[in-house]
Amino acid sequence: MRISIREPRAGDAENHRAAILRSGAHLRPWNPVEPDALPGLLRRQGDGLRTYLIVDDDEARNAGGDGGLVGTCNVANIVLGRFRNAALGYDSYLPYAGTGRMSRGLRLVVAQCFAVQPHGLGLHRLEINVQPDNVRSIAMARRLGFRHEGFSPRMLFINDAWRDHERFALTADEWPAQAG
Ligand SMILES: CC(C)(COP(=O)(O)OP(=O)(O)OC[C@H]1O[C@@H](n2cnc3c(N)ncnc32)[C@H](O)[C@@H]1OP(=O)(O)O)[C@@H](O)C(=O)NCCC(=O)NCCS
């Protein structure tokens, strides 16, 4: 399988919407299901937020297919200066969830985050915050080499409540040696 990452564009909105709609049951326990999120995400792209689409290149070439949209990763809360830190948020979509494609794509995103500017984002540290029962996302964080750092009570407002999160982190010097 050939997996790549790229920045989203306005023409992705329809495939993005369809991917989220068919993945509702898969996403809903852990993240808001927002089929019409892409235009808003595009408007917010800038110094503090970079979004990457994870794409199966072979499927993307299929005319009339689903665009090969494996998932989305937001590199959010980007702060440069002495911190050079960001938080990763991600969703995979059916029918690609659970096939190993998302892991490959997120490895490319992490590499892009740690690559020096201007090609990469020049970051030093990444966080992944995961609800304690989200086994698949915790497995993903560990597969990418993230360390468990701690527990953050009532950290994020998701599905109508402030949810506890486990905090995982990775610094550039640990990458890629720690990745599984
Ligand atoms: C968390 C989430 C992004 C993980 O994505 P995913 O689609 O499961 O990612 P992958 O397919 O790369 O996962 C790898 C799994 O596929 C398996 N796999 C299947 N085929 C594979 C292949 N050909 N190559 C490698 N791995 C393969 C891996 O072994 C692994 O299984 P395991 O976790 O049981 O060990 C996804 O479950 C999701 O979107 N969840 C809902 C939203 C969410 O929780 N977001 C994160 C909030 S913090």
The ligand as a Tripos MOL2 file, in Angstrom:
@<TRIPOS>MOLECULE
LIG
   48    50     1     0     0
SMALL
NO_CHARGES

@<TRIPOS>ATOM
      1 C1         -7.6690    5.8400   16.9130 C.3       1 LIG1
      2 C2         -7.7040    5.6010   15.4150 C.3       1 LIG1
      3 C3         -7.3170    6.8580   14.6480 C.3       1 LIG1
      4 C4         -6.7310    4.4720   15.0710 C.3       1 LIG1
      5 O1         -6.7450    4.3110   13.6630 O.3       1 LIG1
      6 P1         -6.7780    2.9090   12.9300 P.3       1 LIG1
      7 O2         -7.5600    3.0800   11.6820 O.co2     1 LIG1
      8 O3         -7.1780    1.8320   13.8610 O.co2     1 LIG1
      9 O4         -5.2500    2.7870   12.5770 O.3       1 LIG1
     10 P2         -4.5120    1.5670   11.8820 P.3       1 LIG1
     11 O5         -5.3710    0.8210   10.9550 O.co2     1 LIG1
     12 O6         -3.2280    2.0630   11.3990 O.co2     1 LIG1
     13 O7         -4.3300    0.6930   13.2020 O.3       1 LIG1
     14 C5         -3.4760   -0.2840   13.2520 C.3       1 LIG1
     15 C6         -4.1900   -1.5660   13.5790 C.3       1 LIG1
     16 O8         -4.4410   -2.2060   12.3540 O.3       1 LIG1
     17 C7         -3.7250   -3.4600   12.3470 C.3       1 LIG1
     18 N1         -3.4090   -3.7680   10.9700 N.ar      1 LIG1
     19 C8         -4.3290   -4.3380   10.1870 C.ar      1 LIG1
     20 N2         -3.7860   -4.5190    8.9830 N.ar      1 LIG1
     21 C9         -2.5290   -4.0380    8.9890 C.ar      1 LIG1
     22 C10        -1.4870   -3.9570    8.0290 C.ar      1 LIG1
     23 N3         -1.6140   -4.3970    6.7890 N.pl3     1 LIG1
     24 N4         -0.3430   -3.3580    8.3910 N.ar      1 LIG1
     25 C11        -0.1820   -2.9010    9.6320 C.ar      1 LIG1
     26 N5         -1.1330   -2.9660   10.5880 N.ar      1 LIG1
     27 C12        -2.2980   -3.5430   10.2600 C.ar      1 LIG1
     28 C13        -2.6050   -3.2170   13.2910 C.3       1 LIG1
     29 O9         -2.0590   -4.3890   13.8110 O.3       1 LIG1
     30 C14        -3.2950   -2.4260   14.3770 C.3       1 LIG1
     31 O10        -4.0510   -3.2750   15.1910 O.3       1 LIG1
     32 P3         -3.9690   -3.2630   16.7680 P.3       1 LIG1
     33 O11        -4.2230   -1.8310   17.2330 O.co2     1 LIG1
     34 O12        -5.0610   -4.1640   17.1420 O.co2     1 LIG1
     35 O13        -2.6000   -3.7480   17.1190 O.co2     1 LIG1
     36 C15        -9.1190    5.1370   14.9470 C.3       1 LIG1
     37 O14        -9.4760    3.9980   15.6790 O.3       1 LIG1
     38 C16       -10.1860    6.2210   15.0990 C.2       1 LIG1
     39 O15       -10.3470    7.0730   14.2310 O.2       1 LIG1
     40 N6        -10.9500    6.1590   16.1980 N.am      1 LIG1
     41 C17       -12.0840    7.0660   16.4110 C.3       1 LIG1
     42 C18       -11.6240    8.5010   16.6410 C.3       1 LIG1
     43 C19       -10.5300    8.5980   17.6670 C.2       1 LIG1
     44 O16       -10.5180    7.8920   18.6590 O.2       1 LIG1
     45 N7         -9.5830    9.5260   17.4300 N.am      1 LIG1
     46 C20        -8.4600    9.7420   18.3420 C.3       1 LIG1
     47 C21        -8.8640   10.5320   19.5190 C.3       1 LIG1
     48 S1         -7.5070   10.7430   20.6620 S.3       1 LIG1
@<TRIPOS>BOND
     1     1     2 1
     2     2     3 1
     3     2     4 1
     4     2    36 1
     5     4     5 1
     6     5     6 1
     7     6     7 2
     8     6     8 1
     9     6     9 1
    10     9    10 1
    11    10    11 2
    12    10    12 1
    13    10    13 1
    14    13    14 1
    15    14    15 1
    16    15    16 1
    17    15    30 1
    18    16    17 1
    19    17    18 1
    20    17    28 1
    21    18    19 ar
    22    18    27 ar
    23    19    20 ar
    24    20    21 ar
    25    21    22 ar
    26    21    27 ar
    27    22    23 1
    28    22    24 ar
    29    24    25 ar
    30    25    26 ar
    31    26    27 ar
    32    28    29 1
    33    28    30 1
    34    30    31 1
    35    31    32 1
    36    32    33 2
    37    32    34 1
    38    32    35 1
    39    36    37 1
    40    36    38 1
    41    38    39 2
    42    38    40 1
    43    40    41 1
    44    41    42 1
    45    42    43 1
    46    43    44 2
    47    43    45 1
    48    45    46 1
    49    46    47 1
    50    47    48 1
@<TRIPOS>SUBSTRUCTURE
     1 LIG1         1 GROUP 0 **** ****
